[in-house]
Amino acid sequence: MSTDTSKDLATSVTTEQISRFEKDFNAEDKNLVMLNAMASNKIADVILSRKANQQFNHVFSDKLEVEGKATNQKASGRCWLFAGLNVMRLRLMQKYKLDDLELSQPYLFFYDKIEKSNWFLESIIELADKDLDDRTVQYLLKDPIQDGGQWDMFVSLVEKYGVVPKAVFPETFQTSNTVQVRWLLTCKLREYAQELRALHKSGKSIDEIRSAKEDMLSEVYRIMAITCGEPPKQFDWSFRNKDNKFQQFEGLTPLQFYKEHVEYKATETVSLINDPRNEYHKLYTVEYLGNVKGGVPVHYINLPIEEFKELAAKTLRKGKPVWFGCDVGKHFARQIGLLDMGSLDFELAFGVKFHLNKADRLRYRESLMTHAMMFTGVHVDAEEKTVRWRVANSWGEDTGDKGFLSMSDRWFDEFTYQIVLEKEDIPEKVLEVLKEEPVVLPPWDPMGSLA
């Protein structure tokens, strides 16, 4: 702490500066009008651009024939599970001619929390020789377990545990409102971390340490079973299709249901990213990012935005949905369901502009992936250029077009970071990148954020 008074005066905010700021503020009547408007309204409601609203709609040149109704993750961070299962359910709806269907997000949520707990504890064991103040150790302790996840983490879950219809394993209050469960698990995991490090320091063998870890995971299971219920090992599935035809399948296991009925090969998919900080046409991963030990590693192929966007549009025009990750909170007019750089007029209201480009927003922690959703349509103009994108969100039906959003092409460029496509929809030259050794990004890199 500085004791140089002259230096402190030179760096502090002076009363003269405050007086000048005050004079400048009151010299513009617009500021006073905005002050009054903001006093009793949300900022986003006040600065919503009427012009931008008029320019965009929810009509698209190419749109999936089967979309399903918008789902609702409620007060939870499970968007990646909702988006992944939404992609899968469309296959089932088409295959069996169903009006609607939802696959169970609570089912995967249950196992994800157990797997993430194990992942965290194994990471703590691996880093037991590191000082407690080590940056990686502190990063892991800061947030031991989150609701969010990455696509390859989703693949690991469905490949190991399968999926079930939501009617078989529905929501509980805790699965829809996860803050208290997450708090409880976070407290216990930090406590477990201390115990594991203490065991290592006292000279216990790795077998003894892992035995203690198993007891810890038993407690995690108990917490999850009490808050979510225990997932089914076997179930019956019955329905009536659009033609009113009744069908029933008995004695299904979750893995059997996934492999025989969903018919979606999650392992035959690839995550593509647009990260302008890093070299394109390279493979990337993030250290200590994952959930299932021995599962699918998190890998991304980095592509330039035009190539990235073209592949997404081509896939949609084939009639396939596209899972994607973005920074949803930026320039989002939520009530009308519009994602557009001009949707909220910050310049008119506050006299400010935003100057960082996509790469610098990532570098300066101004942006990162915060939400996963699913593209179900794209609008192209007469010159075959993409104009806007139709988005299936998981926040219920109260916003946008019954829960579906409209995203401008420019917003896509600036705030969409990841798409997932089947290998058959990706050029061979891009798939060749998968054969390379991945560049390992540090755990705190923005590409390690969980949607």
Steps between C-alpha positions, in 0.01 A plus 500: 500500500640836396608751768601766245235772545598689185468184291161420657374848411620463143316170455181569695167637376497871592205713605573720197458202270173405666376857453589491130332161453188633671494812283543297179224261602245771577581694183317238294123480543507149354688375806225626729232338285688168514547536875125529549432206269756278673372579847206264471583268208754237402785633287427250221135609484591869473765464231324237286538614139169527319686517168688176560179332614327596174783366285493146640231234515454130557455397135778289346573370152622169643347353813483148641166329442513354853614728781307400810378747760742723688632335817564666836812454713352736762740616774790278399809505280416184308466664156764270344299194603176652374655597167665160456185307583297733277721398207441134583127523558442628146625164366249318718216733407567448130554126532179432694290790360452669837346842555738566786741321732751596763796296618594510868751769590477408872622149411827629353523774763507232773793312351680814389526623859648168613744490208605863547558435870727209414677708233567778752625263769729319257640838392566587864681167549707563185597847626559396862871586479424854386492786746151594612554844344581347161289672234350178366412371847338831591313508168351156570410590859333825392216311333532123556173411329275685257171428329646586161691278264653446158379292207757224542402477867143444381623226266686331786181492709268358235754241389543376857146538641267528199186714506138461610172679419422782739174330600712218645722729708338846537621815672503554874508842662875458554583407139318811378642722775857386540667773707464324836611159371798663333584689821483179705721307261747789476539513878558126523740484205724769648495309827586178318787679324650596834467143626659349189794739513545423870502125428763550231712717730485236774646242263190291427516279190302580187277198572420637846431844356268360232321294763429823687384654172250218451345578840474863394326408175255289700398818681466683168273220374287528813461877453401456137260211569322700772467812283431337162380148570682191372507459120329193350704202387215369286172649376205466264431763232160544340345772281245587232635656183348762268290229336364399842686170477596355838846351555671358807852379570555305820805431715729757340829600659615862457793391281274277292255785452783730390659255257191331356241775499672840500739387225726803543871417498633762737855369459480579128480874566763774514519830686606791283593836651570851377777641720682781315772513769640167392621338179229361273479140377660377820370267772459636854415368844485652848696362794289350782175546304266202503264290706531125428841346566574274204229675298521711186768771530392858431639593158431795269601576140551874454363644173475849345157655546391475135586129478348441844178675404473338156514150652225588748276638225557202269412257779178684581402507133535120498228491765727436800513695827826651626606516867695820571661702779493879524514801733124547528500802730650739246269734305198282571145639493364211702127566497475524122760225454751701295877453503643788300781754539248783465220355712589724797606860428773566754641790300174692493435441870849530651713651225732197501622261232667159529832469318649160587507240223418134557859399576554782750169433671630150569842626609356756742232269647224714348346200325495122510256217450215534750212308344427207268200489268397339171469650151187379319499736204684756291387778266700566184451784249481487121880484483507201739651705781391423855287774657362358825481176698213328681590389852326250728562620855426325830340782700135408443252646253458852640759680285550540126298271276366263768850459639688513167742786433615686189875563472651743250792389286724767651419386854590147392841624385572681825360276773461145371804294597417133445288275279467122498456310175495136398818387326308433181424874477864609538754507214773238515775765513349630825462150646869439432575747779365244750812290437726772641619534857278767660634833619434503876344820632518580874198421723404869527496560125163632370469192280476303824183680603195282555185579306 
